[in-house]
Amino acid sequence: MGSRLCNQLFHASYVSGAFGAEWSVKYNQQEICALKGSTVFMNGTFTHPEGLTVNETFWGKHTGVALTDLSKDPVYSGRVEFFTDDQKHFSLKLSDVVKKDEHQFCFRIKTYVEKERWWGEPGVQLRVTELHVEAPEEVTEGETADLTCKTTCSLTDPTFIWYKNGRPLTTKTIKNNQLHLQTVSSEDAGSYSCAVGGSQHLHSTAHSLRVRYPPKRVSVSISPSGEIVEGSSVTLTCRSDGNPPVKIFSWFKGSTSVGEGKTYSIPNIRSEDSGEYTCQSQNDHGERRSTAVQINVLYPPKRVSVSISPSGEIVEGSSVTLTCSSDGNPPVKNYTWYKEGGTSPVGSGHSYSIINITADHTGLYYCEAQNDHGALNGTVMVTVKSRW
């Protein structure tokens, strides 16, 4: 409709011209594609018959009823500026364009002669587009992915700029309007948007790219932290990153399976529970095992025993060594020796020796083994025989 009306006015002026058919309006572009929110310039040159003086120029658009002066249209208030110069160059600056601005715009020239006026035909067709990202919603790690910055009309020589989570991407392959992700990794997941050079503030709406991948960063924590003492309760918790989230957790002590689930609890822990534990996480795309964590159960001395050397019959005048053995964590370092019936220790250390033994040494001896978590006794009977 706009183009047709411009044509009609053009031909009417052409016929009525009394000074010769020397009117012309030439536009630098007859169709412009612009980003919503951007500023558009429509430019051109005009001529008019000699002897006429131009007294008014302006831009208009077809409204469905008549062609109107944009500067007098409240819809364009504060958004339009007209420019002309002595060389008969003209331009329209239209700011903050919106979808409703999609019209055919014509340049109009008036002179002091009532019937000598002109509309440039066919005018400039403005099309308004927004950027949007066309891409898969979800990809699997290791695949390739292409993200395309789309428009509804063709921008003039655009340079496309890509953003991830609001920051410009400079390390990815960008070809024309396409961002190519070669061998996608979990780090490529995020919110992507695009823009064009010169209008970097006019981003597309963001597109969220999800990446499916097997478990990563599998780790195990121990609660409570710190020393683990026999008889206490301990809980191991497995943490991992995966998409989809990990739901299958398996626990191992060494190579032996000991449990399932995100946590593994050991109530009333024993010394036998000491060892290396790992968690294996699994989702639809694979599995991964954590590095091992060491559980070291501390406990008081156990299985305290005393041996006699030399073994066999003990005769007066010989020498005898009693040796104390025990199991404990941390290892026992404090040994104290007693003879039954005595109130004071008779010796200390891992071994207790009796030189030139006599009948008076006959009796029950015991060794007290002690570490930071308790003490336990071991006993042995020493019987000394007379030489005669």
C-alpha atoms as a printed R data frame, in Angstrom:
    type eleno elety resid chain resno      x       y       z
1   ATOM     1    CA   MET     A     1  0.000   0.000   0.000
2   ATOM     2    CA   GLY     A     2  2.784   2.431   0.979
3   ATOM     3    CA   SER     A     3  4.699   1.769  -2.234
4   ATOM     4    CA   ARG     A     4  1.602   2.165  -4.368
5   ATOM     5    CA   LEU     A     5  0.699   5.532  -2.809
6   ATOM     6    CA   CYS     A     6  4.283   6.753  -3.230
7   ATOM     7    CA   ASN     A     7  4.020   5.789  -6.924
8   ATOM     8    CA   GLN     A     8  0.762   7.647  -7.363
9   ATOM     9    CA   LEU     A     9  2.114  10.833  -5.833
10  ATOM    10    CA   PHE     A    10  5.278  10.504  -7.863
11  ATOM    11    CA   HIS     A    11  3.451  10.352 -11.176
12  ATOM    12    CA   ALA     A    12  1.040  13.144 -10.242
13  ATOM    13    CA   SER     A    13  3.977  15.472  -9.528
14  ATOM    14    CA   TYR     A    14  5.744  14.402 -12.667
15  ATOM    15    CA   VAL     A    15  2.844  15.387 -14.888
16  ATOM    16    CA   SER     A    16  2.178  18.702 -13.186
17  ATOM    17    CA   GLY     A    17  5.729  19.954 -13.307
18  ATOM    18    CA   ALA     A    18  5.813  23.225 -15.220
19  ATOM    19    CA   PHE     A    19  9.578  23.576 -15.079
20  ATOM    20    CA   GLY     A    20 10.469  20.308 -16.776
21  ATOM    21    CA   ALA     A    21 10.782  16.712 -15.696
22  ATOM    22    CA   GLU     A    22 13.958  17.070 -13.717
23  ATOM    23    CA   TRP     A    23 12.821  15.732 -10.380
24  ATOM    24    CA   SER     A    24 14.672  12.730  -8.968
25  ATOM    25    CA   VAL     A    25 15.176  11.052  -5.623
26  ATOM    26    CA   LYS     A    26 17.732   8.287  -5.269
27  ATOM    27    CA   TYR     A    27 18.084   6.228  -2.066
28  ATOM    28    CA   ASN     A    28 21.356   4.588  -1.116
29  ATOM    29    CA   GLN     A    29 19.362   1.536   0.001
30  ATOM    30    CA   GLN     A    30 15.813   0.660  -0.885
31  ATOM    31    CA   GLU     A    31 15.498  -1.993   1.824
32  ATOM    32    CA   ILE     A    32 17.028  -1.927   5.275
33  ATOM    33    CA   CYS     A    33 17.083  -4.691   7.888
34  ATOM    34    CA   ALA     A    34 17.612  -3.307  11.389
35  ATOM    35    CA   LEU     A    35 17.847  -4.722  14.880
36  ATOM    36    CA   LYS     A    36 15.075  -3.905  17.276
37  ATOM    37    CA   GLY     A    37 16.358  -1.141  19.555
38  ATOM    38    CA   SER     A    38 19.008   0.076  17.121
39  ATOM    39    CA   THR     A    39 19.320   3.395  15.246
40  ATOM    40    CA   VAL     A    40 18.726   3.435  11.480
41  ATOM    41    CA   PHE     A    41 19.932   5.911   8.848
42  ATOM    42    CA   MET     A    42 18.167   6.217   5.486
43  ATOM    43    CA   ASN     A    43 20.200   8.263   2.984
44  ATOM    44    CA   GLY     A    44 20.033   9.522  -0.548
45  ATOM    45    CA   THR     A    45 20.290  12.434  -2.962
46  ATOM    46    CA   PHE     A    46 17.695  14.454  -4.870
47  ATOM    47    CA   THR     A    47 17.448  16.939  -7.757
48  ATOM    48    CA   HIS     A    48 14.721  19.377  -8.799
49  ATOM    49    CA   PRO     A    49 14.012  21.510 -11.854
50  ATOM    50    CA   GLU     A    50 15.982  24.714 -12.257
51  ATOM    51    CA   GLY     A    51 14.201  27.840 -11.168
52  ATOM    52    CA   LEU     A    52 12.517  26.190  -8.185
53  ATOM    53    CA   THR     A    53 13.493  26.848  -4.598
54  ATOM    54    CA   VAL     A    54 12.946  24.107  -2.034
55  ATOM    55    CA   ASN     A    55 11.256  25.427   1.070
56  ATOM    56    CA   GLU     A    56 10.514  22.182   2.936
57  ATOM    57    CA   THR     A    57 11.697  18.590   3.050
58  ATOM    58    CA   PHE     A    58 10.621  15.819   5.354
59  ATOM    59    CA   TRP     A    59 10.086  12.069   5.594
60  ATOM    60    CA   GLY     A    60  6.744  10.331   5.651
61  ATOM    61    CA   LYS     A    61  5.254   6.854   5.821
62  ATOM    62    CA   HIS     A    62  2.038   5.321   4.729
63  ATOM    63    CA   THR     A    63 -0.445   4.985   7.601
64  ATOM    64    CA   GLY     A    64 -3.234   3.297   5.732
65  ATOM    65    CA   VAL     A    65 -5.028   6.599   5.045
66  ATOM    66    CA   ALA     A    66 -2.445   9.163   4.067
67  ATOM    67    CA   LEU     A    67  1.238   9.891   4.106
68  ATOM    68    CA   THR     A    68  2.204  11.728   7.285
69  ATOM    69    CA   ASP     A    69  5.175  13.800   8.395
70  ATOM    70    CA   LEU     A    70  7.072  11.616  10.846
71  ATOM    71    CA   SER     A    71  8.154  14.604  12.929
72  ATOM    72    CA   LYS     A    72  4.496  15.387  13.631
73  ATOM    73    CA   ASP     A    73  3.546  11.831  14.477
74  ATOM    74    CA   PRO     A    74  3.506  11.238  18.268
75  ATOM    75    CA   VAL     A    75  4.611   7.644  17.662
76  ATOM    76    CA   TYR     A    76  7.964   9.001  16.463
77  ATOM    77    CA   SER     A    77  8.294  11.832  18.960
78  ATOM    78    CA   GLY     A    78 11.926  12.187  20.000
79  ATOM    79    CA   ARG     A    79 12.986   9.340  17.699
80  ATOM    80    CA   VAL     A    80 13.364  11.023  14.291
81  ATOM    81    CA   GLU     A    81 15.762  13.587  12.885
82  ATOM    82    CA   PHE     A    82 15.887  14.900   9.299
83  ATOM    83    CA   PHE     A    83 19.044  16.167   7.603
84  ATOM    84    CA   THR     A    84 19.690  17.874   4.257
85  ATOM    85    CA   ASP     A    85 22.636  19.844   2.918
86  ATOM    86    CA   ASP     A    86 23.491  22.202   0.055
87  ATOM    87    CA   GLN     A    87 24.631  19.303  -2.103
88  ATOM    88    CA   LYS     A    88 21.111  17.900  -1.946
89  ATOM    89    CA   HIS     A    89 22.017  14.990   0.311
90  ATOM    90    CA   PHE     A    90 19.278  13.936   2.667
91  ATOM    91    CA   SER     A    91 18.921  11.426   5.507
92  ATOM    92    CA   LEU     A    92 16.552  10.163   8.145
93  ATOM    93    CA   LYS     A    93 17.791   9.106  11.554
94  ATOM    94    CA   LEU     A    94 15.307   6.825  13.287
95  ATOM    95    CA   SER     A    95 16.236   5.753  16.827
96  ATOM    96    CA   ASP     A    96 15.158   2.814  18.952
97  ATOM    97    CA   VAL     A    97 13.332   1.050  16.149
98  ATOM    98    CA   VAL     A    98 10.547  -1.399  17.004
99  ATOM    99    CA   LYS     A    99  8.580  -3.972  15.044
100 ATOM   100    CA   LYS     A   100  5.749  -1.466  14.409
101 ATOM   101    CA   ASP     A   101  8.226   0.688  12.452
102 ATOM   102    CA   GLU     A   102  8.155  -1.797   9.563
103 ATOM   103    CA   HIS     A   103  6.919   0.538   6.806
104 ATOM   104    CA   GLN     A   104  7.954   2.053   3.531
105 ATOM   105    CA   PHE     A   105  9.468   5.472   4.163
106 ATOM   106    CA   CYS     A   106  9.521   8.192   1.478
107 ATOM   107    CA   PHE     A   107 11.364  11.491   1.218
108 ATOM   108    CA   ARG     A   108  9.162  14.488   0.323
109 ATOM   109    CA   ILE     A   109 10.244  17.788  -1.255
110 ATOM   110    CA   LYS     A   110  8.163  20.982  -1.386
111 ATOM   111    CA   THR     A   111  8.874  24.228  -3.245
112 ATOM   112    CA   TYR     A   112  7.328  27.667  -3.180
113 ATOM   113    CA   VAL     A   113  5.275  26.659  -6.215
114 ATOM   114    CA   GLU     A   114  2.204  24.899  -4.857
115 ATOM   115    CA   LYS     A   115  2.068  22.173  -7.480
116 ATOM   116    CA   GLU     A   116  5.797  21.596  -7.673
117 ATOM   117    CA   ARG     A   117  6.396  19.003  -4.976
118 ATOM   118    CA   TRP     A   118  7.821  15.535  -5.043
119 ATOM   119    CA   TRP     A   119  7.810  12.168  -3.266
120 ATOM   120    CA   GLY     A   120 10.737   9.847  -3.807
121 ATOM   121    CA   GLU     A   121  9.451   6.548  -5.139
122 ATOM   122    CA   PRO     A   122  9.527   3.672  -4.295
123 ATOM   123    CA   GLY     A   123 10.972   4.723  -0.921
124 ATOM   124    CA   VAL     A   124 12.893   2.689   1.633
125 ATOM   125    CA   GLN     A   125 11.370  -0.454   3.104
126 ATOM   126    CA   LEU     A   126 12.337  -0.937   6.745
127 ATOM   127    CA   ARG     A   127 12.288  -4.396   8.267
128 ATOM   128    CA   VAL     A   128 12.942  -4.931  11.958
129 ATOM   129    CA   THR     A   129 14.356  -8.120  13.425
130 ATOM   130    CA   GLU     A   130 15.502  -9.495  16.734
131 ATOM   131    CA   LEU     A   131 18.352 -11.915  17.248
132 ATOM   132    CA   HIS     A   132 17.632 -15.354  18.556
133 ATOM   133    CA   VAL     A   133 19.833 -18.393  19.092
134 ATOM   134    CA   GLU     A   134 18.938 -21.644  17.373
135 ATOM   135    CA   ALA     A   135 20.676 -24.578  19.051
136 ATOM   136    CA   PRO     A   136 19.998 -27.980  20.605
137 ATOM   137    CA   GLU     A   137 18.671 -27.943  24.153
138 ATOM   138    CA   GLU     A   138 21.010 -30.713  25.254
139 ATOM   139    CA   VAL     A   139 24.069 -32.509  23.883
140 ATOM   140    CA   THR     A   140 26.240 -35.347  25.104
141 ATOM   141    CA   GLU     A   141 29.861 -34.774  26.038
142 ATOM   142    CA   GLY     A   142 32.167 -35.622  23.145
143 ATOM   143    CA   GLU     A   143 29.665 -34.649  20.451
144 ATOM   144    CA   THR     A   144 29.799 -31.494  18.331
145 ATOM   145    CA   ALA     A   145 27.245 -28.690  18.595
146 ATOM   146    CA   ASP     A   146 26.414 -25.728  16.361
147 ATOM   147    CA   LEU     A   147 24.683 -22.601  17.654
148 ATOM   148    CA   THR     A   148 23.224 -20.259  15.043
149 ATOM   149    CA   CYS     A   149 22.402 -16.575  15.490
150 ATOM   150    CA   LYS     A   150 19.175 -16.108  13.516
151 ATOM   151    CA   THR     A   151 17.415 -13.035  12.112
152 ATOM   152    CA   THR     A   152 14.167 -12.658  10.146
153 ATOM   153    CA   CYS     A   153 15.836 -10.438   7.545
154 ATOM   154    CA   SER     A   154 19.366  -9.989   6.234
155 ATOM   155    CA   LEU     A   155 21.512  -7.502   8.122
156 ATOM   156    CA   THR     A   156 24.146  -5.614   6.158
157 ATOM   157    CA   ASP     A   157 27.614  -7.174   6.580
158 ATOM   158    CA   PRO     A   158 27.104  -8.155  10.208
159 ATOM   159    CA   THR     A   159 29.944  -9.273  12.455
160 ATOM   160    CA   PHE     A   160 28.547 -11.721  14.954
161 ATOM   161    CA   ILE     A   161 29.710 -11.764  18.554
162 ATOM   162    CA   TRP     A   162 28.925 -14.618  20.938
163 ATOM   163    CA   TYR     A   163 28.566 -14.536  24.707
164 ATOM   164    CA   LYS     A   164 28.516 -17.265  27.309
165 ATOM   165    CA   ASN     A   165 27.009 -16.387  30.661
166 ATOM   166    CA   GLY     A   166 27.247 -12.722  29.656
167 ATOM   167    CA   ARG     A   167 30.957 -12.784  28.752
168 ATOM   168    CA   PRO     A   168 32.376 -12.561  25.198
169 ATOM   169    CA   LEU     A   169 33.664 -15.822  23.734
170 ATOM   170    CA   THR     A   170 37.087 -15.461  22.138
171 ATOM   171    CA   THR     A   171 38.401 -19.043  22.140
172 ATOM   172    CA   LYS     A   172 35.666 -20.749  20.106
173 ATOM   173    CA   THR     A   173 35.289 -21.139  16.352
174 ATOM   174    CA   ILE     A   174 32.894 -18.511  14.959
175 ATOM   175    CA   LYS     A   175 31.999 -18.686  11.262
176 ATOM   176    CA   ASN     A   176 29.505 -16.187   9.898
177 ATOM   177    CA   ASN     A   177 26.516 -16.439  12.228
178 ATOM   178    CA   GLN     A   178 27.422 -19.821  13.675
179 ATOM   179    CA   LEU     A   179 29.289 -20.837  16.809
180 ATOM   180    CA   HIS     A   180 30.851 -24.278  16.448
181 ATOM   181    CA   LEU     A   181 31.590 -26.330  19.555
182 ATOM   182    CA   GLN     A   182 33.944 -29.138  18.641
183 ATOM   183    CA   THR     A   183 34.056 -32.067  21.086
184 ATOM   184    CA   VAL     A   184 31.655 -30.657  23.668
185 ATOM   185    CA   SER     A   185 32.648 -30.937  27.324
186 ATOM   186    CA   SER     A   186 30.720 -30.319  30.512
187 ATOM   187    CA   GLU     A   187 32.387 -26.891  30.746
188 ATOM   188    CA   ASP     A   188 30.484 -25.844  27.598
189 ATOM   189    CA   ALA     A   189 27.160 -25.940  29.436
190 ATOM   190    CA   GLY     A   190 25.774 -22.463  30.057
191 ATOM   191    CA   SER     A   191 23.697 -19.577  28.775
192 ATOM   192    CA   TYR     A   192 24.555 -18.413  25.243
193 ATOM   193    CA   SER     A   193 23.543 -15.212  23.463
194 ATOM   194    CA   CYS     A   194 24.677 -13.359  20.354
195 ATOM   195    CA   ALA     A   195 24.997  -9.766  19.140
196 ATOM   196    CA   VAL     A   196 26.372  -7.955  16.110
197 ATOM   197    CA   GLY     A   197 29.275  -5.544  15.940
198 ATOM   198    CA   GLY     A   198 28.255  -1.956  16.553
199 ATOM   199    CA   SER     A   199 25.196  -3.044  18.520
200 ATOM   200    CA   GLN     A   200 26.789  -5.161  21.225
201 ATOM   201    CA   HIS     A   201 24.234  -3.879  23.724
202 ATOM   202    CA   LEU     A   202 21.424  -5.545  21.765
203 ATOM   203    CA   HIS     A   203 21.879  -9.172  22.787
204 ATOM   204    CA   SER     A   204 19.614 -11.950  21.673
205 ATOM   205    CA   THR     A   205 17.565 -13.719  24.275
206 ATOM   206    CA   ALA     A   206 19.738 -16.258  26.078
207 ATOM   207    CA   HIS     A   207 19.696 -19.934  25.140
208 ATOM   208    CA   SER     A   208 20.529 -22.484  27.812
209 ATOM   209    CA   LEU     A   209 22.706 -25.357  26.602
210 ATOM   210    CA   ARG     A   210 22.788 -28.462  28.779
211 ATOM   211    CA   VAL     A   211 25.526 -31.078  28.464
212 ATOM   212    CA   ARG     A   212 25.040 -34.701  29.457
213 ATOM   213    CA   TYR     A   213 28.180 -36.308  30.880
214 ATOM   214    CA   PRO     A   214 29.316 -39.184  33.115
215 ATOM   215    CA   PRO     A   215 30.246 -38.626  36.762
216 ATOM   216    CA   LYS     A   216 33.189 -36.339  37.452
217 ATOM   217    CA   ARG     A   217 34.991 -35.052  40.531
218 ATOM   218    CA   VAL     A   218 33.936 -38.019  42.672
219 ATOM   219    CA   SER     A   219 35.104 -37.540  46.260
220 ATOM   220    CA   VAL     A   220 34.495 -39.009  49.706
221 ATOM   221    CA   SER     A   221 34.246 -37.150  53.002
222 ATOM   222    CA   ILE     A   222 34.375 -38.675  56.491
223 ATOM   223    CA   SER     A   223 32.238 -37.555  59.434
224 ATOM   224    CA   PRO     A   224 33.173 -36.846  62.114
225 ATOM   225    CA   SER     A   225 36.540 -35.608  60.924
226 ATOM   226    CA   GLY     A   226 39.629 -36.128  63.031
227 ATOM   227    CA   GLU     A   227 40.615 -39.211  65.015
228 ATOM   228    CA   ILE     A   228 38.403 -42.297  64.762
229 ATOM   229    CA   VAL     A   229 38.312 -44.299  67.992
230 ATOM   230    CA   GLU     A   230 37.039 -47.855  68.260
231 ATOM   231    CA   GLY     A   231 33.411 -47.950  69.356
232 ATOM   232    CA   SER     A   232 32.446 -44.652  67.711
233 ATOM   233    CA   SER     A   233 30.176 -44.246  64.651
234 ATOM   234    CA   VAL     A   234 31.525 -43.073  61.283
235 ATOM   235    CA   THR     A   235 29.685 -41.980  58.125
236 ATOM   236    CA   LEU     A   236 31.247 -41.765  54.664
237 ATOM   237    CA   THR     A   237 29.539 -39.465  52.133
238 ATOM   238    CA   CYS     A   238 30.069 -39.627  48.364
239 ATOM   239    CA   ARG     A   239 29.879 -36.476  46.244
240 ATOM   240    CA   SER     A   240 30.037 -36.290  42.461
241 ATOM   241    CA   ASP     A   241 29.119 -34.121  39.497
242 ATOM   242    CA   GLY     A   242 27.196 -35.607  36.578
243 ATOM   243    CA   ASN     A   243 24.339 -34.915  34.164
244 ATOM   244    CA   PRO     A   244 21.904 -36.473  34.716
245 ATOM   245    CA   PRO     A   245 22.672 -36.397  38.453
246 ATOM   246    CA   VAL     A   246 24.211 -39.556  39.880
247 ATOM   247    CA   LYS     A   247 21.730 -41.839  41.626
248 ATOM   248    CA   ILE     A   248 23.742 -45.065  41.901
249 ATOM   249    CA   PHE     A   249 26.545 -45.105  44.491
250 ATOM   250    CA   SER     A   250 28.546 -48.231  45.398
251 ATOM   251    CA   TRP     A   251 31.019 -48.550  48.280
252 ATOM   252    CA   PHE     A   252 34.164 -50.655  48.387
253 ATOM   253    CA   LYS     A   253 36.704 -51.524  51.036
254 ATOM   254    CA   GLY     A   254 39.718 -52.390  48.966
255 ATOM   255    CA   SER     A   255 38.171 -54.491  46.176
256 ATOM   256    CA   THR     A   256 35.294 -55.805  48.314
257 ATOM   257    CA   SER     A   257 31.802 -54.329  47.927
258 ATOM   258    CA   VAL     A   258 30.519 -53.203  51.339
259 ATOM   259    CA   GLY     A   259 27.432 -51.036  50.651
260 ATOM   260    CA   GLU     A   260 25.159 -48.960  48.416
261 ATOM   261    CA   GLY     A   261 23.809 -45.411  48.592
262 ATOM   262    CA   LYS     A   262 25.181 -41.906  48.809
263 ATOM   263    CA   THR     A   263 26.310 -42.506  52.404
264 ATOM   264    CA   TYR     A   264 27.860 -45.520  54.100
265 ATOM   265    CA   SER     A   265 27.723 -45.716  57.903
266 ATOM   266    CA   ILE     A   266 29.757 -47.868  60.252
267 ATOM   267    CA   PRO     A   267 28.212 -47.901  63.767
268 ATOM   268    CA   ASN     A   268 30.405 -49.096  66.628
269 ATOM   269    CA   ILE     A   269 33.508 -49.163  64.430
270 ATOM   270    CA   ARG     A   270 36.146 -51.810  65.126
271 ATOM   271    CA   SER     A   271 39.834 -52.103  64.423
272 ATOM   272    CA   GLU     A   272 39.000 -54.574  61.647
273 ATOM   273    CA   ASP     A   273 37.221 -51.727  59.809
274 ATOM   274    CA   SER     A   274 40.507 -49.930  59.191
275 ATOM   275    CA   GLY     A   275 41.423 -49.739  55.509
276 ATOM   276    CA   GLU     A   276 40.947 -47.896  52.213
277 ATOM   277    CA   TYR     A   277 37.428 -47.010  51.088
278 ATOM   278    CA   THR     A   278 36.237 -45.829  47.669
279 ATOM   279    CA   CYS     A   279 32.905 -44.766  46.204
280 ATOM   280    CA   GLN     A   280 31.835 -45.565  42.651
281 ATOM   281    CA   SER     A   281 29.295 -43.152  41.063
282 ATOM   282    CA   GLN     A   282 27.211 -44.137  38.048
283 ATOM   283    CA   ASN     A   283 24.677 -42.453  35.741
284 ATOM   284    CA   ASP     A   284 23.331 -43.191  32.232
285 ATOM   285    CA   HIS     A   285 26.588 -42.084  30.579
286 ATOM   286    CA   GLY     A   286 29.209 -43.905  32.605
287 ATOM   287    CA   GLU     A   287 30.801 -44.441  35.989
288 ATOM   288    CA   ARG     A   288 33.782 -43.194  37.941
289 ATOM   289    CA   ARG     A   289 35.414 -44.200  41.196
290 ATOM   290    CA   SER     A   290 36.754 -41.796  43.789
291 ATOM   291    CA   THR     A   291 40.292 -41.775  45.068
292 ATOM   292    CA   ALA     A   292 40.638 -43.890  48.195
293 ATOM   293    CA   VAL     A   293 40.233 -42.504  51.704
294 ATOM   294    CA   GLN     A   294 41.998 -44.164  54.599
295 ATOM   295    CA   ILE     A   295 40.142 -45.056  57.785
296 ATOM   296    CA   ASN     A   296 42.519 -45.586  60.690
297 ATOM   297    CA   VAL     A   297 40.732 -46.892  63.787
298 ATOM   298    CA   LEU     A   298 42.466 -46.116  67.067
299 ATOM   299    CA   TYR     A   299 42.062 -48.624  69.917
300 ATOM   300    CA   PRO     A   300 43.603 -49.584  73.288
301 ATOM   301    CA   PRO     A   301 46.011 -52.535  73.648
302 ATOM   302    CA   LYS     A   302 44.631 -55.963  72.811
303 ATOM   303    CA   ARG     A   303 45.948 -59.530  72.993
304 ATOM   304    CA   VAL     A   304 48.700 -58.783  75.515
305 ATOM   305    CA   SER     A   305 50.949 -61.834  76.028
306 ATOM   306    CA   VAL     A   306 54.249 -62.561  77.818
307 ATOM   307    CA   SER     A   307 56.922 -64.999  76.638
308 ATOM   308    CA   ILE     A   308 59.927 -66.417  78.569
309 ATOM   309    CA   SER     A   309 63.388 -66.861  77.091
310 ATOM   310    CA   PRO     A   310 64.998 -69.281  77.196
311 ATOM   311    CA   SER     A   311 61.980 -71.548  77.259
312 ATOM   312    CA   GLY     A   312 61.934 -74.683  79.299
313 ATOM   313    CA   GLU     A   313 63.005 -75.341  82.887
314 ATOM   314    CA   ILE     A   314 64.371 -72.370  84.878
315 ATOM   315    CA   VAL     A   315 67.222 -73.264  87.207
316 ATOM   316    CA   GLU     A   316 68.699 -71.132  89.963
317 ATOM   317    CA   GLY     A   317 71.657 -69.081  88.795
318 ATOM   318    CA   SER     A   318 70.492 -68.815  85.200
319 ATOM   319    CA   SER     A   319 69.275 -65.669  83.447
320 ATOM   320    CA   VAL     A   320 65.715 -65.167  82.166
321 ATOM   321    CA   THR     A   321 64.114 -62.533  79.926
322 ATOM   322    CA   LEU     A   322 60.393 -61.834  79.922
323 ATOM   323    CA   THR     A   323 59.061 -60.186  76.742
324 ATOM   324    CA   CYS     A   324 55.702 -58.459  76.442
325 ATOM   325    CA   SER     A   325 53.786 -58.421  73.136
326 ATOM   326    CA   SER     A   326 50.563 -56.547  72.348
327 ATOM   327    CA   ASP     A   327 48.400 -55.114  69.609
328 ATOM   328    CA   GLY     A   328 47.230 -51.476  69.786
329 ATOM   329    CA   ASN     A   329 46.748 -48.346  67.698
330 ATOM   330    CA   PRO     A   330 48.795 -46.288  68.136
331 ATOM   331    CA   PRO     A   331 51.376 -49.000  68.926
332 ATOM   332    CA   VAL     A   332 52.114 -49.584  72.615
333 ATOM   333    CA   LYS     A   333 55.285 -47.883  73.840
334 ATOM   334    CA   ASN     A   334 54.734 -47.974  77.601
335 ATOM   335    CA   TYR     A   335 55.269 -51.328  79.276
336 ATOM   336    CA   THR     A   336 55.415 -51.719  83.072
337 ATOM   337    CA   TRP     A   337 56.340 -54.975  84.891
338 ATOM   338    CA   TYR     A   338 54.937 -56.171  88.215
339 ATOM   339    CA   LYS     A   339 55.358 -59.255  90.384
340 ATOM   340    CA   GLU     A   340 52.195 -60.466  92.059
341 ATOM   341    CA   GLY     A   341 52.081 -59.374  95.686
342 ATOM   342    CA   GLY     A   342 54.301 -56.333  95.095
343 ATOM   343    CA   THR     A   343 53.073 -52.762  95.084
344 ATOM   344    CA   SER     A   344 55.872 -51.227  93.057
345 ATOM   345    CA   PRO     A   345 56.957 -51.958  89.493
346 ATOM   346    CA   VAL     A   346 59.901 -54.277  89.104
347 ATOM   347    CA   GLY     A   347 60.790 -53.035  85.624
348 ATOM   348    CA   SER     A   348 59.777 -51.172  82.503
349 ATOM   349    CA   GLY     A   349 60.206 -51.563  78.773
350 ATOM   350    CA   HIS     A   350 59.295 -54.133  76.205
351 ATOM   351    CA   SER     A   351 61.454 -56.749  77.999
352 ATOM   352    CA   TYR     A   352 62.308 -57.497  81.648
353 ATOM   353    CA   SER     A   353 65.438 -59.518  82.462
354 ATOM   354    CA   ILE     A   354 66.366 -61.367  85.691
355 ATOM   355    CA   ILE     A   355 70.104 -62.092  86.039
356 ATOM   356    CA   ASN     A   356 71.303 -64.947  88.305
357 ATOM   357    CA   ILE     A   357 67.769 -65.963  89.192
358 ATOM   358    CA   THR     A   358 66.992 -67.463  92.627
359 ATOM   359    CA   ALA     A   359 64.080 -69.304  94.190
360 ATOM   360    CA   ASP     A   360 62.836 -65.988  95.563
361 ATOM   361    CA   HIS     A   361 62.024 -64.945  91.993
362 ATOM   362    CA   THR     A   362 59.385 -67.661  91.721
363 ATOM   363    CA   GLY     A   363 55.906 -66.130  91.200
364 ATOM   364    CA   LEU     A   364 53.358 -64.646  88.825
365 ATOM   365    CA   TYR     A   365 54.583 -61.769  86.702
366 ATOM   366    CA   TYR     A   366 52.465 -59.471  84.639
367 ATOM   367    CA   CYS     A   367 53.113 -56.765  82.103
368 ATOM   368    CA   GLU     A   368 50.882 -53.702  81.743
369 ATOM   369    CA   ALA     A   369 50.722 -52.436  78.111
370 ATOM   370    CA   GLN     A   370 49.435 -48.867  77.724
371 ATOM   371    CA   ASN     A   371 48.770 -46.398  74.891
372 ATOM   372    CA   ASP     A   372 46.701 -43.184  74.576
373 ATOM   373    CA   HIS     A   373 43.435 -45.130  74.593
374 ATOM   374    CA   GLY     A   374 43.804 -47.531  77.489
375 ATOM   375    CA   ALA     A   375 45.817 -50.326  79.154
376 ATOM   376    CA   LEU     A   376 45.716 -54.138  79.387
377 ATOM   377    CA   ASN     A   377 47.725 -56.723  81.363
378 ATOM   378    CA   GLY     A   378 49.380 -59.962  80.310
379 ATOM   379    CA   THR     A   379 50.670 -62.546  82.817
380 ATOM   380    CA   VAL     A   380 53.195 -65.404  83.017
381 ATOM   381    CA   MET     A   381 54.232 -67.809  85.784
382 ATOM   382    CA   VAL     A   382 57.950 -68.043  86.597
383 ATOM   383    CA   THR     A   383 58.988 -71.189  88.491
384 ATOM   384    CA   VAL     A   384 62.612 -71.482  89.619
385 ATOM   385    CA   LYS     A   385 64.070 -74.944  90.485
386 ATOM   386    CA   SER     A   386 66.907 -75.501  92.904
387 ATOM   387    CA   ARG     A   387 70.155 -76.930  91.569
388 ATOM   388    CA   TRP     A   388 70.112 -79.508  94.349
